[in-house]
Amino acid sequence: MAHQTIALTSSVGPKPAECRHSLPEMPITLPEVGLFRFKQFAAFLPFSRETWRKLVLEGKAPAPIRMGGRCTVWPASELHKFFHDPANYRTERPSEARRGEGRAIVR
């Protein structure tokens, strides 16, 4: 299980030793059930959003569920399958994101 240390810092300069605070280590976990937006699981990815998008289009990452024009989510169960073995993950069905992937040819 991964742990993340969070420390309060100041951009103005170092604070005196008696004013420094650090929060206790908090485990970061992704629940087994539910739907998650990209920002909610991005911390678990070792690459960018653009790389994630390309993996989804290639069928090498879970396909998103479109909840509306501006809301896209991923099922937790599929994300866990991906995180368990990212190199060998393949979608069971073709990605819905592939529609419109090609460009129109103008002659």
C-alpha positions as CSV (number, residue, x, y, z in Angstrom):
1,M,0.0,0.0,0.0
2,A,1.4,3.4,-1.0
3,H,1.7,6.2,1.6
4,Q,2.0,9.9,1.0
5,T,3.5,12.4,3.3
6,I,2.0,15.9,3.3
7,A,3.9,18.8,4.7
8,L,2.9,22.4,5.0
9,T,5.3,24.8,3.3
10,S,5.5,28.5,2.6
11,S,6.5,30.1,-0.7
12,V,7.7,33.2,1.1
13,G,10.6,31.5,2.8
14,P,11.5,29.1,5.6
15,K,9.5,29.3,8.8
16,P,11.1,29.1,12.3
17,A,11.4,25.5,13.6
18,E,8.6,26.0,16.1
19,C,6.1,26.9,13.4
20,R,6.8,23.9,11.1
21,H,4.0,21.4,11.0
22,S,3.6,18.1,9.2
23,L,0.5,16.0,8.9
24,P,0.6,12.3,9.8
25,E,1.1,9.9,6.9
26,M,-2.2,9.1,5.2
27,P,-2.7,6.0,3.1
28,I,-4.1,6.7,-0.3
29,T,-6.4,4.0,-1.6
30,L,-8.9,3.7,-4.4
31,P,-12.2,2.1,-3.2
32,E,-13.2,-1.2,-4.9
33,V,-16.6,0.0,-6.0
34,G,-17.9,3.2,-7.6
35,L,-17.2,5.6,-10.5
36,F,-14.3,7.9,-10.6
37,R,-13.4,11.0,-12.6
38,F,-9.8,11.3,-13.9
39,K,-8.6,13.7,-11.2
40,Q,-9.7,11.2,-8.5
41,F,-7.4,8.4,-9.7
42,A,-4.6,10.4,-11.5
43,A,-2.4,10.2,-8.4
44,F,-2.1,6.4,-9.1
45,L,-0.8,6.9,-12.7
46,P,2.9,7.2,-13.5
47,F,2.1,9.1,-16.7
48,S,0.1,12.0,-18.0
49,R,-3.5,12.4,-18.9
50,E,-2.6,12.4,-22.6
51,T,-0.8,9.1,-22.3
52,W,-3.9,7.7,-20.4
53,R,-6.1,9.0,-23.3
54,K,-4.0,7.2,-25.9
55,L,-4.0,4.0,-23.9
56,V,-7.8,4.1,-23.7
57,L,-8.0,4.6,-27.5
58,E,-5.7,1.6,-28.1
59,G,-7.8,-0.6,-25.7
60,K,-4.9,-0.9,-23.3
61,A,-6.8,1.0,-20.5
62,P,-10.4,0.9,-19.3
63,A,-12.9,2.6,-21.5
64,P,-14.7,5.6,-20.0
65,I,-18.4,6.0,-19.3
66,R,-19.7,9.3,-20.7
67,M,-22.3,10.7,-18.2
68,G,-22.8,13.8,-20.2
69,G,-21.0,16.3,-22.4
70,R,-18.6,17.3,-19.6
71,C,-18.6,14.3,-17.3
72,T,-16.6,11.2,-17.9
73,V,-16.1,8.5,-15.3
74,W,-14.3,5.1,-15.0
75,P,-15.6,2.1,-13.0
76,A,-13.5,1.3,-10.0
77,S,-13.5,-2.5,-10.8
78,E,-11.9,-1.8,-14.2
79,L,-9.3,0.6,-12.8
80,H,-8.3,-2.1,-10.2
81,K,-7.9,-4.6,-13.0
82,F,-5.7,-2.1,-14.9
83,F,-3.6,-1.2,-11.8
84,H,-3.1,-4.9,-11.0
85,D,-1.4,-5.6,-14.3
86,P,-1.1,-2.5,-16.5
87,A,1.2,-4.1,-19.1
88,N,-1.2,-6.9,-20.0
89,Y,-4.5,-5.1,-19.5
90,R,-6.8,-5.2,-22.5
91,T,-10.5,-4.1,-22.7
92,E,-13.0,-6.8,-23.3
93,R,-15.0,-4.6,-25.8
94,P,-13.8,-2.0,-28.2
95,S,-13.5,1.5,-26.8
96,E,-16.5,3.7,-27.4
97,A,-14.0,6.6,-27.6
98,R,-12.9,5.2,-31.0
99,R,-15.9,6.6,-32.6
100,G,-14.8,9.8,-34.4
101,E,-11.2,8.9,-33.9
102,G,-10.5,9.2,-37.7
103,R,-10.4,12.4,-39.6
104,A,-12.7,13.1,-42.6
105,I,-10.9,13.0,-45.9
106,V,-11.6,16.0,-48.0
107,R,-11.1,15.6,-51.8
